[in-house]
Each structure stands twice: as structure tokens, then as C-alpha cells.
Amino acid sequence: MTALPREVFKWLQSLDLTFPIRNIRRDFSSGYIVAEIFSWYYPQDIQMHNYDNCSGLPGKLGNWSQLQTFFKRRNIEIPEELIEGTLHCKTDAAELLAQYLYTKLTNRKVKRLALDHDIDFTDHAYQLQLPMHARSTASTAVKNNLKITEFLTAPNIITCQQKAQDIVHKHIQHRQEERLEDPEHFDIKATIGQRCVRRPPPANTYTGEDMGWKDQSRAASRKQNTSTRKPSPEMQSHVKSSSTSNVTFREIRVSQLDHTSQPALRPAASLSSSPVLPPIGSQS
């Protein structure tokens, strides 16, 4: 009962339950004490002779199925993760369920509703308290966090494999975080890039967001340089001569060649040596 806040512990004692709570995970897993708690607030809906204070899995499933039917009829919303975690005696599930019932039934707030660590229903918080050499491996993490009752309630092989893969993935993620926090323990040496000296960039450099402005400024500077650049003396004289010279154009008319003008254009030698061709359009 050390994980429960004091006001929740007092509230459970004030209900005068039939069986005292010694181990909250084991006592809440059957669902009998949860039904007895609700019987104080809903005496007409819950009769305790319908529930069995047992330790076997079939009796636990029967108690929780009756409770879930009662929750739906009364529109009481309790997360499925809390119910499944409490049924399978998961870490911190029963403690959170007791706090959740206290806030729902008494309309009061708990000073410490959440725990000091992340809520994932695993033994990760306990593993952090152990020395590095005593922490569990991946296979031990699957054995500790995957209960045999989960295999019995959900005999599907694919579902059990997914749960095991999630546990292994979380274990690998926690290991990577430990390697980053304490690299000396794992004999991780820094790379050349990590060991090199990092100098701050100059103040007049541009960032990646200012590359567009940088290109525009370069284009503007090029235009300014070309406009302010002085031409050579040869270029100046050539420009002056071309500007002062007057260029005039004359139109040339070309007449179309006719058949009457063909003999006049032929040379005399060609006329004597070659026969005269008949005019165009004449009959031979």
C-alpha cells in the first residue's frame, strides 16, 4: 500500500471491506473488492453473492465481465488498459485503478494521481533502481512483463507475438537511452567529428533561409559593377566614331527576267557556239 496516496488509503479503510487489502495487485486482480467498492455506492445494481473471491482465471474473468456490463449500464468510463493491467497483475495498474475509482466515486482530486515515472505497466522503474550489471536482459524482460494469464485469455499466437515484440522494442529503446546517458560504462569512444573543435560561424554569414536573398544581392552587385565599370579608350573611340558617322540606305528595285531580255544578256561567244534556244512559251 505504499504506492497509494494517503487519502486513497483512508478512503479504502472507511469502506469497511470484507477482506483487508494487504497486496493491492493480488487483491484487486480478482475484481471482487472492486465490486464491493461499487456496492457501497450502487447497492441496488450490485449484489455480492453474484461475485466470487477466487484466484483462478475463469472466476476472475466472470467477475470482470459482470463489472464491465455494470459500467456500460451506468455509463462509467474506465480505461480498458487499467482493467486488463489489474486483471493480469501488471506493475502499477491496480494502484492507478484505485486512484481512478477514488476520483470518480468521491468527486475529489488526488494530489499525486500519476506516478513518478512513465506509465507503461512494465518493471522499467524497478530496473532503473538496480545496478547496471543486475538489470534484466531482453528475454528476462519478456518473462517478467508478459504474464501467463495473457496467453490464456488471448490464445491467438499473433497477438502474443505482438506483445512480446513491443516489450523487446521498449527494452532496446531503454538500452539505447542508457548508452547515451553513460557512454563511459559501455566503453563508447567519441568519433572524429565529435572530438573536433567546433567554432561559431562569423557574424556576416548567411543561413540556409537567406540563400535567396544572397543570390539576389549577388545579381544586384554584378549589375552595379557592370554599370560603373569604365570602358577602355579603344572602346570609347569606336563608340564615338559609330555615333558620329551617318549611314544612308538606298532602295534597289529588281525587275523580273522576261523572255525578250534573255538573248541580250547572253555573251557573243556563247551565241556562236551554242544553238539559240527557242523563246519560252513558243512552239518547236
C-alpha positions in Angstrom: 0.0 0.0 0.0 3.0 2.3 -0.1 2.3 3.4 -3.7 -1.2 4.7 -2.8 -1.7 8.3 -1.6 -2.8 8.7 2.0 -6.3 9.9 1.2 -7.0 6.9 -1.1 -5.7 4.6 1.6 -8.0 6.2 4.2 -11.0 6.0 1.8 -10.5 2.2 1.3 -10.3 1.7 5.1 -13.5 3.7 5.6 -15.5 1.4 3.3 -15.2 -1.5 5.9 -14.4 -4.1 3.2 -14.9 -7.8 3.9 -11.3 -8.7 3.2 -8.5 -6.3 4.2 -6.2 -5.2 1.4 -2.7 -6.5 2.0 -1.4 -6.7 -1.5 -3.3 -4.4 -3.8 -2.2 -6.1 -7.0 -3.3 -9.6 -5.9 -6.5 -8.4 -4.2 -7.7 -6.2 -7.0 -7.0 -8.7 -9.8 -10.0 -10.9 -9.0 -12.4 -8.0 -9.2 -14.2 -9.0 -6.0 -13.0 -6.0 -4.0 -13.8 -3.6 -6.9 -17.3 -4.9 -7.0 -17.6 -4.5 -3.2 -16.4 -0.9 -3.5 -19.2 -0.1 -6.1 -21.8 -1.9 -4.0 -21.4 0.8 -1.4 -22.4 3.5 -3.9 -24.8 1.4 -6.1 -26.3 -1.2 -3.7 -29.3 -1.9 -6.0 -27.2 -2.7 -9.0 -24.5 -5.0 -7.5 -25.3 -8.0 -5.3 -22.2 -9.5 -3.8 -23.5 -13.1 -3.9 -23.0 -12.9 -7.7 -19.3 -12.4 -7.4 -16.6 -14.9 -6.2 -13.5 -14.1 -4.3 -11.3 -16.6 -6.2 -7.7 -16.8 -7.5 -8.4 -18.8 -10.7 -8.6 -17.2 -14.1 -12.2 -18.3 -15.0 -13.6 -16.8 -11.8 -11.7 -13.5 -12.4 -12.9 -13.3 -16.0 -16.5 -13.8 -14.7 -16.3 -11.1 -12.1 -14.8 -8.5 -14.6 -17.3 -9.3 -17.3 -20.2 -8.6 -14.8 -18.4 -5.3 -13.8 -18.0 -4.2 -17.4 -21.7 -4.8 -18.0 -22.5 -2.7 -15.0 -20.1 0.0 -16.2 -21.8 0.2 -19.6 -25.3 0.4 -18.0 -24.2 3.2 -15.7 -22.1 5.0 -18.3 -19.0 4.7 -16.1 -15.9 5.1 -18.2 -12.9 3.1 -17.0 -9.9 2.6 -19.4 -9.5 -0.9 -20.8 -5.8 -0.7 -20.1 -6.4 -0.3 -16.3 -8.8 -3.3 -16.3 -6.5 -5.6 -18.2 -3.5 -4.5 -16.3 -5.2 -5.1 -13.0 -6.5 -8.5 -14.1 -3.0 -9.6 -15.1 -1.3 -8.1 -12.0 0.7 -5.6 -14.1 3.0 -3.2 -12.4 1.2 0.0 -11.1 -2.1 -1.0 -12.7 -4.0 -1.7 -9.5 -2.6 1.4 -7.8 -3.8 3.6 -10.7 -7.2 1.9 -10.7 -7.7 2.6 -7.0 -6.8 6.3 -7.5 -9.1 6.5 -10.6 -12.1 5.0 -8.6 -11.4 7.5 -5.8 -11.7 10.5 -8.1 -14.8 9.0 -9.8 -16.8 8.0 -6.8 -15.9 10.8 -4.4 -15.5 13.7 -6.9 -12.3 14.7 -5.2 -8.8 15.3 -6.6 -5.7 13.3 -5.7 -2.5 15.3 -5.1 -0.5 12.6 -6.8 -2.7 10.8 -9.3 0.2 10.0 -11.7 3.3 8.1 -10.5 6.9 9.4 -10.5 7.8 7.6 -13.7 6.2 6.9 -17.1 3.1 4.7 -17.0 3.8 1.7 -19.2 2.8 -1.2 -16.9 6.3 -2.6 -17.0 9.1 -3.0 -14.5 11.2 -0.4 -16.1 11.1 1.9 -13.0 12.3 -1.0 -10.8 15.1 -1.8 -13.3 16.4 1.7 -13.0 16.9 1.3 -9.3 19.2 -1.7 -9.8 22.9 -1.5 -10.7 23.8 -1.9 -14.4 25.0 -5.5 -14.1 21.9 -6.7 -12.3 19.3 -5.4 -14.8 17.3 -7.8 -16.8 18.1 -8.9 -20.4 15.6 -8.9 -23.3 14.4 -12.4 -22.6 14.0 -11.7 -18.9 12.0 -8.6 -19.6 9.6 -10.6 -21.8 9.3 -13.2 -19.0 8.6 -10.6 -16.3 6.3 -8.3 -18.2 4.2 -10.8 -20.2 2.1 -12.8 -17.8 0.9 -16.3 -18.5 -2.7 -15.2 -17.9 -2.4 -13.1 -21.1 -1.7 -16.2 -23.1 -4.7 -17.9 -21.6 -7.1 -15.0 -22.1 -5.9 -14.3 -25.7 -4.6 -17.6 -27.1 -4.0 -16.1 -30.5 -0.3 -16.6 -31.4 -0.1 -13.3 -33.4 -1.4 -11.2 -30.5 1.1 -12.8 -28.1 3.9 -12.2 -30.6 3.0 -8.6 -31.0 3.0 -8.1 -27.2 6.4 -9.7 -26.9 7.8 -7.6 -29.7 6.5 -4.4 -28.0 8.3 -5.4 -24.8 11.6 -6.2 -26.7 11.3 -2.9 -28.6 10.9 -0.9 -25.3 13.8 -2.8 -23.8 16.1 -1.9 -26.7 15.0 1.7 -26.6 15.8 1.9 -22.8 19.2 0.4 -23.5 20.0 3.0 -26.1 19.0 5.7 -23.7 21.3 4.2 -21.1 24.2 4.2 -23.6 23.7 7.9 -24.4 23.5 8.8 -20.7 26.6 6.8 -19.6 28.9 6.2 -22.6 31.9 5.6 -20.4 30.3 2.5 -18.8 29.7 0.9 -22.3 33.2 2.0 -23.5 31.8 4.1 -26.3 34.5 6.3 -27.9 33.8 9.6 -29.5 34.1 9.9 -33.2 36.4 12.3 -35.0 33.6 14.6 -35.8 32.6 14.7 -32.1 36.1 15.4 -31.0 36.9 18.2 -33.4 36.7 21.8 -32.2 33.5 23.5 -33.0 33.9 27.2 -33.8 31.0 29.6 -34.1 30.3 30.9 -37.7 31.2 34.5 -38.5 28.6 37.2 -37.9 28.3 38.1 -41.6 27.5 34.7 -42.9 24.1 33.8 -44.3 22.0 30.9 -43.1 20.1 28.5 -45.3 17.0 30.5 -45.1 18.8 33.6 -46.5 20.2 31.9 -49.7 17.5 33.5 -51.9 18.4 37.0 -50.6 22.1 36.1 -51.1 21.6 35.3 -54.7 19.6 38.5 -55.3 22.3 40.6 -53.7 24.9 38.9 -55.9 22.9 39.7 -59.1 22.4 43.3 -58.0 26.1 43.7 -57.3 27.0 42.4 -60.7 24.7 44.8 -62.4 26.2 47.7 -60.4 29.7 46.6 -61.3 28.9 46.5 -65.0 27.3 49.9 -64.9 30.1 51.6 -63.0 32.9 49.9 -64.9 34.8 52.4 -67.2 35.3 51.3 -70.8 38.7 51.2 -72.4 40.0 54.1 -74.7 39.6 51.9 -77.8 36.0 51.2 -77.0 35.4 54.8 -76.3 36.8 55.8 -79.8 34.8 53.1 -81.5 31.6 54.2 -79.9 32.3 57.9 -80.8 33.1 57.0 -84.5 30.0 54.9 -84.8 27.8 57.6 -83.2 29.2 60.4 -85.4 29.1 58.6 -88.8 26.0 59.0 -90.9 24.8 55.8 -92.6 22.4 56.1 -95.5 20.4 53.4 -97.2 19.3 53.2 -100.9 16.4 51.1 -102.1 17.2 48.8 -105.0 14.5 47.7 -107.3 14.9 44.4 -109.2 12.8 43.7 -112.3 11.7 40.2 -113.2 13.5 38.5 -116.0 11.5 38.2 -119.2 11.9 36.0 -122.4 12.7 39.1 -124.6 15.7 40.0 -122.5 17.3 36.6 -122.4 19.3 36.9 -125.8 20.6 40.3 -124.8 22.1 39.0 -121.6 24.0 36.1 -123.2 27.6 36.7 -124.3 28.5 36.6 -128.1 30.8 33.6 -127.8 28.1 31.5 -126.3 25.7 32.6 -129.1 28.0 31.5 -131.9 29.0 28.2 -130.4 25.6 27.1 -129.0 22.3 27.0 -130.8 19.7 29.5 -130.0 17.1 28.2 -127.7 13.5 28.9 -128.6 11.8 31.5 -126.6 9.8 30.5 -123.6 6.2 29.7 -124.5 6.8 29.2 -128.3 6.1 26.0 -130.1 9.0 24.0 -131.5 
